[in-house]
Amino acid sequence: MKYFWRLFPLSFILLMSGCGMQNLSALDPQGPVAESQFSLIMLSLYIMIFVIVVVFVIYVIVLLRFRERPGDTHIPKQVHGNRGLEFVWTIIPIFLLIILAVPNVMETFTLADVEVQEDEDAITVKVTGHQFWWEFEYLDYDVVAGQDLYIPTDTRVIFELESSDVIHAFWVPALAGKQDNVPGITNDLWFEAPNEGVYRGKCAELCGEGHAWMDFRVVAVDPDTFDTWIANMEEPPAQVNEPQSEVAVEGREVFEQNCISCHAVGEEGGNIGPNLTNFGERQNIAGFIEYGDENLEEWLRYPQELKPGNEMPGFNHDTINDEEMNALIEYLNDLKVLED
């Protein structure tokens, strides 16, 4: 027991440092949904603090008043069957639960009624969870993206959540609480991002070996930039379809021989894996690896070692030699739809 008080501060520091490294927090709310949910978190916290303070005050009073004193042998007054006390310690918890439950239930129904939240400027995105990546289909446009979800600021975004395999959970802590992606069922969710920036998202449901690395990014941009992004994704600019160097031309050939059956660029290719039309704009590879040529090559050659259980095959040196790999990487780096 004496070591517990030494371990507690260390455990707390490790816990908080872990939260910082993850950079996933609902305590810095952005937008109406997150702010509403944050207010409920704070309400719960205030109630718990009140209960803790009251309990500790009563504990200290009892400890001091009824402590054993030298020579004092009388038995304190017994309060068993005291209806007044029983009434008090029954009514107070009920009262606190009502204070906690009523706003939670009301806000839950308000946020869950997605149809009420729709407006003429809202956009709808179908989100499909895969093992272990995210697909974003913009239903108001002819656009499909993978891993990076682009949205305009100050615009309501309605999400239709589905899954292609097992149960996943779509979660962007800074913008909204999580909602499950269930095979055969469509769940709804909505949120708004008031400020430009990148918000980290994650799968919040254990979905297999690669669950811990099933991350994605929500990229909030101003409406004009979003319109440009959508237009270029619908009709990719020349730099997407026409590589900018001879090495990248060779890389496109390697891509078409090995990758295009699973990954689309523009309107060409398969949909087994994420759409790569704007791959060169990403900050992460496979959702969690820092973008860079060395990391990209490692991912292409050993995907199962980096994200176990995913469906992407690895390309060893017999399949793609070093020269072809360098060309493929240059081609992938050129896949952009927005200017740097």
C-alpha positions as CSV (number, residue, x, y, z in Angstrom):
1,M,0.0,0.0,0.0
2,K,2.8,2.4,0.8
3,Y,4.0,2.2,-2.8
4,F,0.6,3.1,-4.3
5,W,1.1,6.8,-3.7
6,R,4.4,6.7,-5.5
7,L,2.9,4.9,-8.5
8,F,-0.2,7.1,-8.8
9,P,1.5,10.3,-9.9
10,L,3.6,8.3,-12.4
11,S,0.5,6.6,-13.8
12,F,-1.3,9.9,-14.1
13,I,1.7,11.5,-16.0
14,L,1.9,8.5,-18.3
15,L,-1.9,8.7,-19.0
16,M,-1.8,12.4,-19.8
17,S,1.3,12.1,-21.9
18,G,-0.4,9.3,-23.9
19,C,-3.4,11.6,-24.5
20,G,-1.1,14.2,-25.8
21,M,0.7,11.9,-28.2
22,Q,-2.6,10.6,-29.6
23,N,-3.8,14.2,-30.1
24,L,-7.3,12.9,-29.8
25,S,-9.4,14.9,-27.4
26,A,-13.0,15.9,-26.9
27,L,-11.9,18.6,-24.4
28,D,-11.2,21.2,-27.1
29,P,-14.6,21.2,-28.8
30,Q,-15.0,22.6,-32.3
31,G,-18.5,23.2,-33.7
32,P,-22.0,22.9,-32.3
33,V,-22.1,19.2,-31.8
34,A,-18.8,18.9,-29.9
35,E,-19.6,22.0,-27.8
36,S,-23.0,20.6,-26.9
37,Q,-21.5,17.2,-25.9
38,F,-18.7,19.0,-24.0
39,S,-21.3,20.9,-22.0
40,L,-22.8,17.6,-20.9
41,I,-19.3,16.3,-20.0
42,M,-18.8,19.4,-17.8
43,L,-22.2,19.0,-16.2
44,S,-21.4,15.4,-15.2
45,L,-18.0,16.6,-13.9
46,Y,-19.6,19.3,-11.8
47,I,-22.1,16.9,-10.3
48,M,-19.3,14.4,-9.5
49,I,-17.1,17.1,-7.9
50,F,-20.1,18.2,-5.8
51,V,-20.7,14.7,-4.6
52,I,-17.1,14.1,-3.8
53,V,-16.8,17.4,-1.8
54,V,-19.9,16.6,0.2
55,V,-18.8,13.1,1.0
56,F,-15.4,14.2,2.1
57,V,-16.8,17.0,4.2
58,I,-19.1,14.5,5.9
59,Y,-16.3,12.0,6.3
60,V,-14.0,14.6,8.0
61,I,-16.8,15.8,10.3
62,V,-17.6,12.2,11.3
63,L,-14.0,11.4,11.7
64,L,-13.3,14.3,14.0
65,R,-16.6,14.3,16.0
66,F,-16.9,10.6,16.6
67,R,-13.3,9.6,16.9
68,E,-12.3,7.4,19.9
69,R,-11.2,9.5,22.9
70,P,-9.2,8.3,26.0
71,G,-11.6,7.2,28.7
72,D,-14.7,7.7,26.6
73,T,-16.7,4.4,26.7
74,H,-20.2,5.6,25.9
75,I,-21.9,4.3,22.7
76,P,-22.9,7.0,20.2
77,K,-26.6,7.5,19.5
78,Q,-27.8,4.9,17.0
79,V,-29.7,6.3,13.9
80,H,-30.8,3.0,12.4
81,G,-34.4,3.4,11.1
82,N,-34.2,7.2,11.1
83,R,-36.7,8.0,8.3
84,G,-35.5,11.5,8.0
85,L,-31.9,10.4,7.1
86,E,-33.2,7.6,4.8
87,F,-35.4,10.1,3.0
88,V,-32.5,12.6,2.5
89,W,-30.0,10.1,1.2
90,T,-32.6,8.6,-1.2
91,I,-34.0,11.9,-2.5
92,I,-30.7,13.6,-3.1
93,P,-29.2,11.0,-5.5
94,I,-32.6,10.9,-7.4
95,F,-32.4,14.7,-7.7
96,L,-28.9,14.6,-9.0
97,L,-29.7,11.8,-11.5
98,I,-32.6,13.9,-12.8
99,I,-30.3,16.9,-13.2
100,L,-27.9,14.7,-15.1
101,A,-30.4,12.7,-17.1
102,V,-32.8,15.3,-18.5
103,P,-30.3,17.4,-20.5
104,N,-28.5,14.3,-21.6
105,V,-31.7,12.6,-23.0
106,M,-32.9,15.9,-24.5
107,E,-29.6,16.6,-26.3
108,T,-29.2,13.0,-27.4
109,F,-32.6,13.1,-29.2
110,T,-31.8,16.5,-30.7
111,L,-28.5,15.5,-32.1
112,A,-29.9,12.1,-33.3
113,D,-32.6,13.7,-35.4
114,V,-30.5,14.3,-38.5
115,E,-33.4,15.3,-40.7
116,V,-34.0,18.3,-38.6
117,Q,-30.4,19.3,-39.0
118,E,-30.4,19.3,-42.8
119,D,-30.4,22.7,-44.6
120,E,-30.0,23.8,-48.2
121,D,-26.2,24.2,-47.8
122,A,-25.6,20.9,-46.1
123,I,-23.5,18.2,-47.9
124,T,-24.0,14.5,-47.5
125,V,-21.1,12.0,-47.3
126,K,-21.4,8.3,-47.2
127,V,-18.7,6.8,-44.9
128,T,-17.8,3.2,-45.4
129,G,-15.6,1.4,-43.0
130,H,-13.2,-1.3,-44.3
131,Q,-10.5,-3.4,-42.7
132,F,-8.7,-1.1,-42.1
133,W,-9.4,2.1,-44.0
134,W,-12.1,4.7,-44.6
135,E,-14.0,5.5,-47.8
136,F,-15.7,8.8,-48.3
137,E,-18.3,9.1,-51.0
138,Y,-19.7,12.6,-51.6
139,L,-23.3,11.9,-52.5
140,D,-24.0,15.5,-53.8
141,Y,-21.0,15.2,-56.2
142,D,-19.3,12.5,-58.3
143,V,-16.4,12.1,-55.9
144,V,-15.0,9.3,-53.9
145,A,-12.0,9.8,-51.5
146,G,-10.0,7.6,-49.2
147,Q,-8.5,8.3,-45.7
148,D,-8.7,12.1,-46.0
149,L,-12.2,13.7,-45.5
150,Y,-12.3,17.2,-47.0
151,I,-15.2,19.4,-45.7
152,P,-16.0,23.1,-46.0
153,T,-15.9,25.2,-42.8
154,D,-19.2,26.5,-41.3
155,T,-21.2,24.0,-43.3
156,R,-23.3,21.2,-41.9
157,V,-22.1,17.8,-43.0
158,I,-24.5,14.8,-42.9
159,F,-22.9,11.4,-42.7
160,E,-24.4,8.1,-43.7
161,L,-22.3,5.5,-41.9
162,E,-22.0,1.9,-43.3
163,S,-19.5,-1.0,-43.2
164,S,-18.3,-3.4,-45.8
165,D,-17.2,-6.1,-43.4
166,V,-17.3,-5.9,-39.6
167,I,-18.5,-3.3,-37.1
168,H,-16.4,-0.1,-37.1
169,A,-17.0,3.2,-35.4
170,F,-16.5,6.7,-36.9
171,W,-15.1,9.1,-34.4
172,V,-13.7,12.6,-34.6
173,P,-13.4,13.7,-31.0
174,A,-12.9,17.4,-31.6
175,L,-16.1,17.5,-33.8
176,A,-18.5,14.9,-32.5
177,G,-19.0,11.7,-30.5
178,K,-18.6,8.3,-32.1
179,Q,-21.2,6.4,-34.1
180,D,-21.0,2.8,-35.2
181,N,-20.6,1.6,-38.8
182,V,-22.7,-1.6,-38.9
183,P,-22.8,-4.0,-41.9
184,G,-26.3,-3.9,-43.4
185,I,-27.4,-0.9,-41.4
186,T,-27.1,2.8,-42.2
187,N,-26.5,5.1,-39.2
188,D,-26.6,8.9,-39.3
189,L,-24.3,11.5,-37.8
190,W,-23.7,15.2,-38.5
191,F,-21.3,17.9,-37.4
192,E,-19.8,21.3,-38.5
193,A,-16.2,22.5,-38.4
194,P,-16.1,26.3,-37.6
195,N,-12.3,26.6,-38.2
196,E,-9.9,25.6,-40.9
197,G,-7.5,22.8,-39.9
198,V,-6.9,19.1,-39.6
199,Y,-8.9,17.1,-37.1
200,R,-7.8,13.6,-36.3
201,G,-10.3,10.7,-36.5
202,K,-10.1,7.1,-35.5
203,C,-12.1,3.9,-35.5
204,A,-13.5,3.5,-31.9
205,E,-14.6,-0.1,-32.3
206,L,-12.3,-3.1,-32.1
207,C,-12.5,-4.4,-35.6
208,G,-9.5,-6.7,-36.1
209,E,-5.7,-6.8,-36.0
210,G,-5.2,-3.5,-37.6
211,H,-7.8,-1.6,-35.6
212,A,-5.3,0.5,-33.6
213,W,-4.0,2.0,-36.9
214,M,-7.3,2.7,-38.5
215,D,-6.9,6.5,-38.4
216,F,-8.1,9.2,-40.8
217,R,-8.0,13.0,-41.1
218,V,-10.8,15.5,-41.5
219,V,-9.4,18.4,-43.4
220,A,-11.6,21.5,-43.0
221,V,-11.0,24.2,-45.6
222,D,-12.7,27.4,-46.6
223,P,-15.7,26.9,-49.0
224,D,-13.9,28.2,-52.1
225,T,-11.0,25.8,-51.6
226,F,-13.5,23.0,-51.0
227,D,-15.3,23.8,-54.3
228,T,-11.9,23.8,-56.1
229,W,-11.1,20.4,-54.5
230,I,-14.4,18.9,-55.5
231,A,-14.1,20.2,-59.1
232,N,-10.6,18.8,-59.4
233,M,-11.6,15.5,-57.9
234,E,-14.5,15.2,-60.3
235,E,-12.3,16.1,-63.3
236,P,-8.7,15.7,-62.1
237,P,-6.2,18.2,-63.6
238,A,-3.6,17.1,-66.1
239,Q,-1.0,16.5,-63.4
240,V,-3.1,13.6,-62.1
241,N,-3.4,11.8,-65.4
242,E,-0.2,13.1,-67.0
243,P,2.9,12.5,-64.9
244,Q,5.3,15.5,-64.7
245,S,8.5,13.6,-65.4
246,E,9.8,10.6,-67.4
247,V,10.4,8.8,-64.2
248,A,6.8,9.4,-63.1
249,V,5.6,8.1,-66.5
250,E,7.4,4.9,-65.8
251,G,5.8,4.9,-62.4
252,R,2.4,5.2,-63.9
253,E,3.1,2.1,-66.0
254,V,4.2,0.2,-62.8
255,F,1.0,1.4,-61.1
256,E,-1.2,0.2,-64.0
257,Q,0.5,-3.2,-63.9
258,N,0.3,-3.7,-60.2
259,C,-2.1,-1.4,-58.4
260,I,-4.9,-0.2,-60.6
261,S,-7.1,-3.2,-60.1
262,C,-7.5,-2.2,-56.5
263,H,-6.9,1.5,-56.4
264,A,-8.5,4.2,-58.6
265,V,-6.9,7.4,-59.8
266,G,-9.6,9.7,-61.2
267,E,-12.2,7.6,-62.8
268,E,-9.9,4.7,-63.6
269,G,-9.2,1.7,-61.4
270,G,-10.8,-0.5,-58.8
271,N,-12.4,0.3,-55.4
272,I,-11.0,-2.6,-53.3
273,G,-8.6,-0.1,-51.7
274,P,-8.6,3.6,-51.0
275,N,-9.0,6.1,-53.9
276,L,-5.5,7.6,-54.7
277,T,-6.5,10.6,-56.8
278,N,-5.0,13.0,-54.3
279,F,-2.6,10.7,-52.6
280,G,0.3,13.2,-52.9
281,E,-1.5,15.6,-50.6
282,R,-1.7,13.3,-47.6
283,Q,0.3,13.8,-44.5
284,N,0.1,10.1,-43.5
285,I,0.5,6.8,-45.3
286,A,-2.1,4.1,-44.5
287,G,-3.7,6.6,-42.1
288,F,-0.9,6.5,-39.4
289,I,2.6,6.4,-41.0
290,E,4.4,9.7,-41.5
291,Y,4.5,10.6,-45.2
292,G,7.9,10.1,-46.8
293,D,9.6,8.1,-49.6
294,E,11.3,5.6,-47.3
295,N,8.1,5.0,-45.3
296,L,6.1,4.7,-48.5
297,E,8.4,2.1,-49.9
298,E,8.3,0.2,-46.6
299,W,4.5,0.2,-46.7
300,L,4.4,-0.9,-50.3
301,R,6.7,-3.8,-49.6
302,Y,5.6,-4.9,-46.1
303,P,2.0,-3.8,-45.5
304,Q,1.1,-6.8,-43.3
305,E,4.0,-6.1,-41.0
306,L,2.9,-2.4,-40.5
307,K,-0.9,-2.9,-40.4
308,P,-1.6,-6.6,-39.7
309,G,-4.8,-8.0,-41.2
310,N,-5.3,-5.5,-44.0
311,E,-6.1,-6.8,-47.5
312,M,-3.2,-5.2,-49.4
313,P,-0.5,-7.5,-50.8
314,G,3.2,-6.7,-50.4
315,F,5.4,-6.1,-53.4
316,N,8.8,-7.7,-52.9
317,H,11.9,-7.1,-55.0
318,D,11.0,-9.9,-57.4
319,T,7.6,-8.2,-58.1
320,I,8.8,-4.5,-58.2
321,N,12.6,-3.9,-58.3
322,D,14.2,-0.8,-56.8
323,E,14.2,1.2,-60.0
324,E,10.5,0.5,-60.6
325,M,9.7,1.3,-56.9
326,N,11.4,4.7,-57.2
327,A,9.4,5.5,-60.3
328,L,6.2,4.3,-58.6
329,I,6.9,6.5,-55.6
330,E,7.5,9.6,-57.8
331,Y,4.2,9.0,-59.6
332,L,2.3,8.7,-56.3
333,N,3.9,11.9,-55.0
334,D,2.6,13.7,-58.1
335,L,-1.0,12.7,-57.4
336,K,-2.4,16.1,-56.3
337,V,-5.5,18.1,-57.0
338,L,-4.7,21.2,-55.0
339,E,-1.8,23.5,-55.5
340,D,0.9,23.5,-52.8
